[in-house]
Amino acid sequence: MKAKQVFFSVLLFGTAGLLLFMYLQAWVEEHHAVTTGKIQKQSANQNSEVHIPEDLKKKGGNLLNLERPTRVLRKSSHSQRENRAPGSATETYQGAKIRVFQKPILMYWPLATQPLNKSSVQGNKWKKAEATQEKRRSFLREFCKKYGGVNDPKANIFHIVSRIYVEDKHKILYCEVPKAGCSNWKRILMVLNGLASSAYNISHDTVHYGKHLKTLDSFDLKGVHMRLNTYTKAVFVRDPMERLVSAFRDKFEHPNSYYHPVFGKAIIKKYRPNATAKALNNGSGVKFKEFAYYLLDAQRPVGMDIHWERVSKLCYPCLIDYDFVGKFETLEEDANYFLQLIGAPKELKFPNFKDRHSSDERTSAHVVRQYLKDLSAAERQLIYNFYHLDYLMFNYTTPHL
């Protein structure tokens, strides 16, 4: 009898404790909730309109939602390995597993963009550029407002801002998107920062390996938050398929002491039947079809690289509200308009030269079609699916599938 009384006492105590825990958890979540005003609906873009697929609409509530606090973790080393953290769970979205941290540190990111200095822009010369900017910003904000927030397992505050370069003199934050004019943008930042007198005199190695520019993750938490709140934030993007082909041509069709032995050897070993000893030894001669197999493989033999990583994973455009959205397709006009807005010296113009392999034809829609011929329709569709978010966020039209 005594044993039964003890059992019921323990059960009653445990139930009371569970109810108390659930009440406290609900109170904490309610206490930390944040709300934002409604953003004016805009769906037009300078070129064409992208319709959000029905399957995305159905699941949109959890995709990129800014109406909740950003979930971030403490600063940690940036590794390509995806180490599972304590207290994490796994969710599935369109067949892909997404880990969600159960005990995040809540950081409230600024949702309002900083006003650009339009007083320095005179006359009607830039009216079209400003109208285009307003359409792009509105489209991106509306998309982010509707389609929620993916909880990225690496999405701690310092990882989120690790690709953002800082220019303190003119208060600029530039998110680097490789193969979208980033080399020349870094040259511009060096000139603005007083590190060089001309963008045309800075070598490729100095731009990428000189470490003259700071990234936002090099500052402490207070410095990161202050700059996100007060600096002008810019991102320049490119049609995802063009960017992918451009990266392949640059890294695999020319001698490269890093991409051939690291990526090339692994790709050839896994995706080329009966590969020669020479190809396995030096990693040269990767074919675009083999590269596509690597990109689409959930069990890649070597991790992702920034040159073909998605912009949604590089710059987090639904967590950071960018003041300026430039496109590679209108790079020179967009860049020079931005320089006007931030009060750059009038003589400073965005360089239009090709950074490397200047004798090669520029990667265009025509060039992309030639590479896509090597892939089946199903493979082309899978690549589009891989870059699905980038196509939607920045209102790019569907490629030739």
WOVEN-V503390 format. One line per field, one symbol per residue. ss: DSSP state (H for helix, E for strand, C for the rest). psi: psi as a letter, one per 40 degrees, with the letter a starting at -180 (. if undefined). A space follows every 10 residues. Layout:
ss->???
psi->???
This chain:
ss->CHHHHHHHHH HHHHHHHHHH HHHHHHHHHH HHCCCCCCCC CCCCCCCCCC CCCHHHHHCH HHCECCCCCE EECCCCCCCC CCCCCCCEEE EEECCEEEEE ECCCEEECCC CCCCCCCHHH CCCCCCHHHH HHHHHHHHHH HHHHHHCECC CCCCCCHHHH CCCEEEECCC CEEEECCCCC CHHHHHHHHH HHCCCCCCHH HCCHHHHHHC CCCEEHHHCC HHHHHHHHHH CEEEEEECCH HHHHHHHHHH HHCCCCCCHH HHHHHHHHHH HCCCCCHHHH HHCCCCCHHH HHHHHHCCCC CCCCCCCCCC HHHHCCCCCC CCCEEEEHHH HHHHHHHHHH HCCCCCCCCC CCCCCCCCCC CCCCHHHHHH HHCCCCHHHH HHHHHHCHHH HHHCCCCCCC C
psi->dddddddddd dddddddddd dddddddddd deiiiiihhh hheiiddihh hhiddddded dedgheeiih hiiihiihie ighhiifiih ihhfehhhhh hdgihhhhih ehihhigede hiaededddd dddddddddd ddddddfahh ghdefidddd edehihhdde ghhhhhhiff eddddddddd ddeeeidide ehidddddee fdiiideeii ddddddddde ihhihhiihd dddddddddd deeihheddd dddddddddd ehifiidddd deeifhiddd dddddehdgi eiaiiddeii ddedegeedh ghdhhiiddf dddddddddd defihdehih ieihdifdei hihidddddd dedeiidddd ddddddfddd dddefiihih .
